Amino acid sequence: MVERAVIYLTRMAGGDAATADKARRHRDAWLTQDVRHQAAWVRAERLWAADGAVRDALQALLPKPDAVSPGRRAVLRAFVGGGLAVGLGALLRWQEPQPLYRLGIQTARREVRSLGLPDGTRVDVDAGTHANVAYYPDARELMLTQGQVYLDVRNDAGRPFVARTPWGTVRVVGTAFSVSARAGVMRVQVERGLVRVWGRDGSGDGVLLQPGQTVRTSPAGLEPVRNVPDGTHDAWRQGWLMFDATPLPEAVAQWNAWRDEPIVLAADPALQTMRVTGSFPAREPGQFLAVLPSVLPVSVQALAEGGTRIVRRIRAGEK
């Protein structure tokens, strides 16, 4: 997987405009196919940024309209003659920095945990979360594939802390913030300090969040920065789920981390655009389901196999 990611990086950085654009489109599609591809992309970016020898060797493989020089022929023979995947894999294994510390994090439904990391950083983990932590000599990283975490990051200017999800990246030095990855969206909310957030493509300067601000990023990109409503910073850590014009699919995904029997949305595009506001005890999803039809044009149906389905309520004369 890392080999594929590095090839995309090479074509995006070293090819002509058409090659770079094509590689970017293919990369975006590839990232959505498997959450492991996002982790591979992160590793490839680390290699690309850290070692000029890797960049030079890989960029030599890009096709050029001019004649191939003897130096490039040697590189091509090394990679293509012996098999691109084999040669590239060997180079990556040799160059890839090894973490000083690793930690896998996984919580079950209704399980909330608090963890301490070696540098003094504190991590509060929401129910239904999957994440991995890796510390390197020059960086600290957390890969969040599902769920939500709150991070109180110990200040270390020499080792910035980077939190990544399949839909975006957050970079800090020392601050307190939460990041969630659910329903195809990353949401970042800052309690203390400053946080810079990028969308999935990592392009540009991203957006800078200050205390009391939040932003969402999806495959469509970064949304406008918003102010955080009072009382929402630590709501889930206190056992409450709070929604502020939250898209219904996100709210349902958050509730499903607290239920054994899932809530499912009917395949209706109208449900994707509905938003919900309110506060509910996390361990009482029945309250949410009971109130929902009174605030949105939906009906709640019990499923014979267990669980609940939410469908759009169609009025007379509507289709």
Buried (B, 14 or more C-beta within 10 A) or exposed (E): BBBBBBBBBBBBBBBEEEBBEBBBEBBEEBBBEEBEBBBBBBBBBBBBEBBEEBBEBBBBBBEEEEEEEEEBEEBBEBBEEEEBEEBBBBBBEEBBBEBEEEBEBBBEEEBBBEEEBEBEBBBBBBBBBBBBBBBBEEBBBBBBBBBBBBBBBBBBEEBBBBBBBBBBBBBBBBBBBBBBBBBBBBBBBBBBBBBBBBBBBEEEEBBEBEBBBBBBBBBEBBBEBBEBBEEBBEBBBEEBBBBBEBBBBBBBBBBBBBBEEBBBBEEEEEBEEBBBEBBBEBBEBEBBBEEBEEEBEBBBEEEEEEBBBBBBEEEEEEE
